[in-house]
Amino acid sequence: MALLPIIHYGNPILRMQAAEIEQIDDDVKQLANDMIETMVTSDGIGLAAPQVAESIALIVVDLSLIFENQMPMAFINPKILETDGAEVSAEEGCLSVPDIREEVFRPDKVRISYKTIDGESVEAWAEGLLARVLQHEIDHLRGVFFVDRIKTLRKKLISKQLKNIAKEEKARQKTPA
């Protein structure tokens, strides 16, 4: 397994529509494992492939920091089929938007479809924190950030921070690895 560099707000890959995964091969499985290692090492609970500069429909989630007996999971080609329940507000952050946390309203319950790393097709309901993380990460696959979902006034208040993150990311892209 390998740690992957996480790209930040301002990188154009993060605004792209991620491509569907046609075949779950060894490369996809390795990427999922590397993403899980990267997410866990970064103290994250979710990570989308575009955040590691791979514009494909793959996300990983690990709620073990919050709930015992949870195992990391990979979701291939995840889609939200429907939502249910009230929209609830909770603070969100993002590994691609360092040092910014904001309140975001999202449905508390979602029905999703996805493929497992073994290629099994699944439809399931998720609620609470898992539903929130899935929505956040699926947004990344569509080029959407959590800061795109906050109130206009709050976004104005953090606009300078976002510009600085984007400026630093642009400088990182120009620096050879």
Secondary structure, 3 states (H helix, E strand, C coil): CCCCCCCCCCCHHHHCCCECCCCCCHHHHHHHHHHHHHHHHCCCCEEEHHHHCCCECEEEECCCCCCCCCCCEEEEEEEEEEEEEEEEEEEEEECCEEEEEEEEEEEEEEEEEEECCCCCEEEEEEEHHHHHHHHHHHHHHCCCCHHHHCCHHHHHHHHHHHHHHHHHHHHHHHCCC
